[in-house]
Amino acid sequence: MFAEFLNRDVVLHHLDLLKKSVVTERGTKSSAGQPTADEDALLTELNQAEAKERVATTGQASFEPPTDRRVWKEAPPLDDYVFISKDPVISLLQSALDECAECEAYNDGSRAAAPPVGRLGDELPLVTDESLGRSLQSTRARDRRLFEKFSITDIGWVRSKVAEGIRLLRGKHEFNSRPAKVATMPDRVRLVLVGDWGTGLPRAQAVAAQMRIKIDEALAQGVSVHVIHLGDVYYSGWGREYKKRFLPYWPVRAGEAQRVGSWCLNANHDMYSGGYGYFGDALGDPRFAAWQNDGHKPTSFFSLVNAHWKILGLDTGWDNAGLKDPQNQWLEDELRSAGGRKTLLLSHHQLFSAFDEVASTLVKKVTPILSRNPVTAWFWGHEHRCMSFAAHANVKFGRCVGDGGVPVYQWHKESDPYPPPGLYEHRRFILNGLERWAYMGFAVLDLTNDKIEAKYVDDKGIEHRRETIS
């Protein structure tokens, strides 16, 4: 991820260039008497995305510096350093710019390590280690103009890539309505969970290295292991992004599929280019072979079962923040037939939150099911934080572990109160100038009979919380 394209102002500048390019192309075709329907549709998409963005950022708004604190309010917006847009069209633009910057034909040799902003001494970069090689002179970069190689000449390449992505977004990959084959587990098993990890950034790689330590630790003790990603490969889930940012760093090695299970949930960013990278490149990797159903086709929801637990992985990405049919009936059937087993749900989107908006469509579908079939625990991602919640909405243990790979600020003090139903948030931080950067991390769930010993570990390997789920 290039530092420049993680800056909101730079992205908006290129959105403007892209719109001008489309208008020029449309005018050229119109004067030649050629159809302009494709350009008209693309311009509509771009205008709608920009109009929404100009009203309020589609980035990580819940992590902005508080305005009522004298020092912190002077810190630069997170959007200057880590603009991860929730708008699919803007995400596709970021993907296209990023890919263009990597193409040999467009690379003039000026690429370099990321600028000093975001680096703390000899530690890993707090954000990214990639840059186009130009110093970021101003913090907010309101009037920054990028480089000639991304002027009107190359924007045509970007235009075609964004248009392709939008076509895939509107004609997304078929949803497989049949779940994966039921996977059985021994009574003693380790689950390693990580959410929102697919950035490929240096600290996300450090998270993977720490996850690998936990995998090896379990294998050395003869304990079965399953590693589960709770979704989101950035910016838009293109196949090339899985091949660059996800698969090379996945902590399960090639050839280990028989020893270590690999699972990957679907999410909103995975579907921004139609889900083809997710279903094809991620689930097509041999390490994720367990995702196939009896028809040998990749599928995006699954169950893991032993004598004491039934674990259900949900696809809340195909229908963004929803639950694509027939999952709701499958979920009810699986919970009803759990027998004496305890139940653990996994998803990308959250059922409830202390700081962010909830997935209202998911809530509407799941709430009636949970009222009839309460669950022991539910782990999700989407919010880029690690947080625990009090029993709520017929979920005894609700947990967010979306802190796997996206850099965010951490402004909350340890003594700050928790909005209900919040109980705990990982609030250690790395101070870099005025910015307080949150640690990244993952969760380790050790299942022994009917109990789970849960450990929450950061990218330095430090365990910051432990609890028993039963």
Secondary structure, DSSP 8 states (H G I E B T S, - for coil): -BGGGGSHHHHHHHHHHHHHHHHHHHHHHHHTT---HHHHHHHHHHHHHHHHHHHS-SS-GGGS--TTSTTGGGS--GGGT----S-HHHHHHHHHHHHHHHSGGG--S--BS--STT--TTS--SS-SBB-S----SSS-TT----GGGSTTTHHHHHHHHHHHHHHHHT------S----EE--SEEEEEEE-S-BT--HHHHHHHHHHHHHHHHHHHTT-EEEEEE-S-BTTT--HHHIIIIIGGG-SS-TT-TTTEEEEE---TGGGTTTTHIIIIIITTSGGGGGGB-TTS-B-S-EEEE-SSEEEEE---TTTTTS--TTHHHHHHHHHHTTTT-EEEEE-SS-S--SSS---HHHHHHHHHHHHHS-EEEEEE-SSSSEEEE-SBTTEEEEEEE--SS---B----TTS---TTEEEE---EEEETTEEEE--EEEEEEEETTEEEEEEEETTS-EEEEEEE-
